[in-house]
Amino acid sequence: MQFKEIVGQQAVKQRLVNSVKENRVSHAQLFLGPEGSGALALAVAYAQYLSCENRQPEDSCGECASCRKYQKLMHPDLHFSYPFFAKHKDDNALTFIEEWREAFSANPYLSLDIWRGYLDAENKQANINIAECHQIIKKLSFKPFESAYKILILWLPEYLDKTGNALLKIIEEPQPNTLFLLVAQNQDQILNTILSRTQLIKIPAMTYDDIREYLVDHGQPKALAEQAAYLSEGNITEAIQLTQQEENNHHGLFVQWLRTCITNNKEGDLFKLVDQLAKLGRENQKNFLRYGISFLRECCLINSDAADLVHLPPAELELAKRMAKAIPLLPAEAITDELEKAHYHIERNANPKILFLDVSLQIIKILFFKTFRAKADSIYS
């Protein structure tokens, strides 16, 4: 993978390239970024750049023997470690290497949920076991075979339990020209003994514009790309999944729902909308609620005189400004709270028809009677 294939993250790419040009390559680095930020893809592109035989000013050449092997994830000096669902105590990452190559090649913005789909997970817990730690030590005890560097990319070190301490010595005192690239999402879940031995590289969430442009360039309609980029909140993995679902109009349906609650004079329309929402399916219901939460948050920004911070497509922005006048700041916050509670219950298999009817009535109470419920009642199951 080359840097140019990765969406956005120009500042991080430049920092990585400069570290090579200035000969400041740390032997243990932690790529820390939220899911969907491209941290894993950046680590692979960085490893390819380090190993490239005809390195260009800003990227690997993509044509030399080393780059061709990297493109297939089959370079003899490139090693991967990742969480897996062990069937036997001796299972390690090599047991699942073909599945790993297939998963990464299909989507370099991999998430654990997507990775789980390539494995027979059953009800097992993902982890990086002691057998894998011993395999890492064994693989990295030798000198590089072809390239200047032998590189291990360890994805999600959060799934190393205390057995991960077995790696401390080789991380702190590796063989010459051996690099550890750890790719993590949650710093607090990494063993402190490992964290203290790495150089931190922070990777931010992707921008709305970068995700939108990526989706449009890959054939998605502009309106769907804008909505997916907005809903994903910087997570390109989530944005891609949103575009792969059945196309829907969260914006139009949510505004229609709010307007029906605001007018409160056509009960038949409300029940029809509740039936429509109940038939969306759980994932679409969750995305619908997430859109509503995001939309109301933008309305709150408008009401707080922070319209310059709003990120909505032009048509939706105009409607948000009008909706902000109808729903002041405090009611908007209270409705947002109801939507967050509804999202929580949908994830736990709530009865959608009862749930959306109850939320509708709560919105009406908030808007007309200024009744703000402190806690959600568990009445949806």
C-alpha positions in Angstrom: 0.0 0.0 0.0 1.2 3.5 -0.9 0.5 6.7 1.0 -1.3 8.1 -2.0 -3.9 5.3 -1.8 -4.9 6.4 1.8 -7.6 9.0 2.2 -6.5 12.3 3.8 -4.1 12.4 6.7 -1.6 14.5 4.8 0.1 15.8 8.0 0.7 12.3 9.3 2.0 11.1 6.0 4.5 14.0 5.8 5.7 13.3 9.4 6.3 9.6 8.5 8.1 10.5 5.3 10.3 13.1 7.1 11.2 10.6 9.8 12.8 8.4 7.1 14.5 11.2 5.2 16.0 12.6 8.5 17.0 9.1 9.7 14.8 9.4 12.8 13.0 6.0 12.6 12.2 4.8 16.1 12.4 1.0 16.6 9.0 0.9 18.4 6.2 3.2 17.3 2.5 3.4 18.3 0.0 4.5 15.7 -2.9 5.7 17.8 -6.1 6.7 16.1 -9.8 6.0 16.4 -11.5 3.3 14.3 -11.8 4.3 10.7 -8.9 6.8 10.9 -6.7 4.7 8.5 -4.0 4.0 11.2 -3.5 0.4 10.0 -3.2 1.5 6.3 -0.7 4.2 7.3 1.4 1.6 9.2 1.5 -0.7 6.1 2.3 2.2 3.8 5.1 3.4 6.1 6.5 -0.1 6.2 6.4 -0.3 2.4 8.1 3.1 2.2 10.9 2.0 4.5 11.5 -1.2 2.5 11.2 0.3 -1.0 14.2 -0.2 -3.2 13.5 3.0 -5.3 12.1 5.3 -2.7 10.5 8.5 -4.1 10.5 11.9 -2.3 7.0 11.5 -0.9 6.1 7.8 -1.4 7.3 4.3 -2.2 7.7 3.6 -5.9 5.1 0.9 -6.1 7.0 -1.0 -8.8 10.2 -2.5 -7.3 10.3 -6.1 -6.1 9.8 -5.1 -2.5 6.8 -3.0 -3.3 5.2 -5.7 -5.3 5.6 -8.2 -2.4 4.2 -5.6 0.0 1.1 -5.1 -2.2 0.3 -8.8 -1.8 1.3 -8.6 2.0 3.8 -11.4 1.2 7.2 -9.8 1.9 9.5 -12.1 3.9 10.5 -9.2 6.2 6.9 -8.1 6.8 5.1 -9.8 9.7 1.6 -9.2 11.2 0.1 -9.9 14.5 -3.6 -9.3 15.3 -6.4 -10.5 17.6 -7.9 -13.8 16.6 -10.3 -16.5 17.9 -8.1 -19.4 18.9 -9.6 -22.9 18.5 -6.4 -24.5 19.9 -3.9 -23.3 22.4 -1.1 -23.4 19.8 -3.0 -21.2 17.3 -1.2 -18.0 16.3 -1.5 -15.3 13.7 0.1 -17.4 11.0 -2.9 -19.8 11.4 -5.1 -17.1 10.0 -2.7 -15.3 7.6 -4.7 -16.1 4.4 -7.9 -14.7 5.9 -5.9 -11.6 7.1 -4.5 -10.9 3.6 -8.0 -11.3 2.1 -9.6 -9.0 4.7 -7.0 -6.2 4.4 -6.9 -6.4 0.6 -10.7 -6.0 0.5 -10.7 -3.1 3.0 -7.5 -1.6 4.4 -9.8 0.4 6.8 -10.4 -2.8 8.8 -12.4 -2.9 12.0 -12.5 -5.8 14.5 -16.2 -6.5 13.5 -15.2 -6.8 9.8 -12.3 -9.0 10.8 -14.5 -11.2 12.9 -16.6 -11.9 9.7 -13.6 -13.6 8.1 -13.1 -16.0 11.0 -15.1 -18.7 12.7 -15.6 -16.6 15.8 -18.5 -18.5 17.4 -18.7 -17.1 21.0 -15.0 -16.8 21.6 -13.2 -13.7 22.8 -10.7 -12.2 20.5 -7.2 -11.9 22.0 -3.4 -12.1 21.2 -2.4 -15.2 23.1 0.9 -16.4 24.6 1.5 -18.7 21.7 1.4 -15.7 19.4 3.8 -13.8 21.7 6.3 -16.7 21.5 5.9 -16.7 17.7 6.7 -13.0 17.5 9.8 -13.5 19.6 10.9 -16.4 17.3 10.2 -14.5 14.0 12.1 -11.3 15.2 15.1 -13.0 16.6 16.6 -13.3 13.1 18.1 -10.6 10.9 16.2 -9.1 7.9 16.1 -11.5 4.9 15.8 -9.1 2.0 15.1 -5.5 3.1 17.0 -3.1 5.3 14.3 -3.6 8.0 12.4 -6.5 9.5 9.0 -5.1 10.4 6.2 -6.3 12.7 2.8 -4.6 12.5 0.8 -5.4 15.6 -2.8 -4.5 15.2 -4.8 -3.8 18.3 -2.3 -4.4 21.1 -5.3 -3.7 23.5 -6.0 -7.4 23.1 -2.7 -8.4 24.6 -3.3 -9.6 28.1 -0.6 -9.8 30.8 1.1 -12.4 28.6 2.1 -9.4 26.4 4.8 -8.7 29.0 6.7 -11.6 27.3 7.4 -9.1 24.5 9.0 -6.4 26.6 12.6 -7.5 26.2 12.4 -7.8 22.4 10.6 -4.5 22.1 13.2 -2.7 24.3 16.2 -4.5 22.8 15.3 -5.7 19.4 17.7 -7.1 16.8 19.4 -4.4 14.6 17.0 -2.9 12.0 13.9 -4.5 13.6 10.9 -2.3 13.8 7.7 -2.7 15.9 4.7 -0.7 14.5 1.8 -1.0 17.0 -1.7 0.1 15.7 -4.1 0.9 18.5 -7.5 2.6 19.1 -7.6 3.0 22.9 -4.5 4.0 24.7 -6.0 3.3 28.1 -6.3 -0.4 27.3 -2.7 -1.0 26.3 -0.3 -2.5 28.9 1.6 0.4 30.4 4.8 -1.6 30.2 4.4 -1.7 26.4 3.1 1.8 26.1 6.1 3.3 27.8 8.5 1.7 25.3 6.9 3.2 22.2 7.0 6.5 20.3 3.5 7.9 20.0 2.1 8.9 16.6 -1.4 10.4 17.0 -3.7 10.0 14.1 -6.9 12.1 14.0 -10.3 11.1 12.8 -10.8 11.7 9.0 -12.4 15.0 7.9 -15.9 15.2 6.5 -14.6 16.5 3.2 -12.0 13.7 2.8 -14.6 11.0 3.4 -17.2 12.6 1.2 -14.7 13.0 -1.7 -13.6 9.4 -1.3 -17.1 8.1 -1.5 -18.0 10.3 -4.5 -14.8 9.2 -6.3 -15.8 5.6 -5.7 -19.1 6.0 -7.4 -21.5 6.9 -4.7 -24.2 9.5 -5.4 -23.3 12.9 -3.9 -26.3 13.1 -1.6 -25.6 9.6 -0.2 -21.9 10.4 0.2 -22.6 13.6 2.1 -25.0 11.8 4.4 -22.7 8.9 5.1 -19.7 11.3 5.7 -21.8 13.3 8.1 -23.1 10.2 10.0 -19.8 8.5 10.2 -18.2 11.3 12.3 -14.7 10.8 10.8 -14.9 7.0 10.6 -14.4 6.0 7.0 -15.1 2.3 7.8 -18.5 3.3 9.1 -19.1 5.6 6.1 -18.3 2.7 3.6 -20.7 0.4 5.5 -23.4 3.1 5.5 -23.2 3.4 1.7 -23.5 -0.4 1.3 -26.7 -0.6 3.2 -30.1 -0.1 1.5 -30.3 3.5 0.4 -32.5 5.6 2.6 -33.3 9.2 3.3 -32.6 9.7 7.0 -32.8 13.5 6.7 -36.2 13.6 5.0 -37.7 11.0 7.3 -36.3 12.6 10.5 -37.5 16.1 9.6 -40.9 14.7 8.7 -41.0 12.9 12.1 -40.1 16.1 14.0 -42.6 18.2 12.1 -45.4 15.7 12.9 -44.4 15.9 16.6 -44.2 19.7 16.4 -47.6 20.2 14.8 -49.3 17.5 17.1 -52.5 17.7 15.2 -52.5 14.7 12.9 -52.4 11.6 15.1 -52.9 9.3 12.1 -49.7 10.7 10.5 -47.8 10.0 13.7 -48.9 6.3 13.8 -48.0 5.9 10.1 -44.6 7.3 10.7 -44.1 5.0 13.8 -45.0 2.0 11.6 -42.6 3.1 8.9 -39.7 3.5 11.5 -40.5 0.2 13.0 -40.1 -1.6 9.7 -36.6 -0.1 8.9 -34.6 -2.9 10.5 -32.3 -2.6 13.5 -29.2 -1.2 11.7 -31.2 1.4 9.7 -33.1 2.3 12.9 -29.8 2.9 14.7 -28.4 5.0 11.8 -31.7 7.0 11.7 -31.4 7.8 15.4 -27.7 8.7 15.0 -28.6 11.0 12.2 -31.2 12.6 14.4 -28.8 13.1 17.2 -26.2 14.7 14.8 -28.8 16.9 13.2 -30.1 18.2 16.5 -26.5 18.8 17.7 -26.1 21.1 14.7 -29.3 22.9 15.6 -27.9 23.4 19.1 -24.8 24.9 17.5 -26.9 27.3 15.4 -28.9 28.3 18.5 -25.6 28.9 20.4 -24.4 31.3 17.7 -21.8 28.8 16.5 -23.2 28.3 13.0 -19.6 28.4 11.6 -19.0 25.1 13.3 -21.9 23.4 11.6 -21.1 20.7 9.0 -24.2 20.0 6.9 -24.9 19.9 3.2 -26.4 23.3 2.0 -30.0 22.0 1.7 -29.9 20.4 5.1 -28.2 23.4 6.6 -31.0 25.7 5.5 -33.6 23.4 7.0 -31.6 23.1 10.2 -31.6 26.9 10.6 -35.4 26.9 10.3 -35.8 23.9 12.6 -33.5 25.6 15.2 -36.1 28.4 15.5 -38.8 25.9 16.2 -36.8 23.9 18.7 -34.8 26.1 21.2 -31.6 24.9 22.9 -33.0 23.2 26.0 -35.7 21.3 24.2 -33.2 20.2 21.5 -30.9 18.9 24.2 -33.8 17.0 25.9 -34.9 15.5 22.6 -31.3 14.5 21.9 -31.2 12.7 25.2 -34.3 10.8 24.3 -32.8 9.7 21.0 -29.6 8.5 22.7 -31.7 6.4 25.1 -33.7 5.0 22.2 -30.4 4.1 20.4 -29.3 2.3 23.5 -32.5 0.3 23.7 -32.5 -0.5 19.9 -29.1 -2.1 20.4 -30.6 -4.3 23.0 -33.5 -5.5 20.8 -36.2 -3.2 22.1 -39.6 -3.5 20.5 -39.3 -0.8 17.8 -43.0 0.0 17.5 -43.4 0.7 21.2 -40.1 2.5 21.4 -40.7 4.9 18.5 -44.2 5.7 19.7 -42.9 6.4 23.2 -40.1 8.6 21.9 -42.6 10.5 19.7 -44.8 11.1 22.8 -41.8 12.3 24.8 -40.9 14.7 22.0 -44.4 16.1 22.1 -44.3 16.5 25.9 -41.0 18.3 25.6 -42.1 20.7 23.0 -45.6 21.4 24.3 -45.4 20.9 28.1 -41.7 21.5 28.7 -41.6 18.1 30.4 -38.1 16.8 30.5 -37.7 13.2 31.6 -34.6 12.6 33.8 -34.2 8.9 33.2 -35.5 6.5 30.6 -37.9 3.8 31.7 -37.2 0.3 30.6 -40.6 -0.2 28.9 -39.5 -1.2 25.4 -38.8 -4.9 25.8 
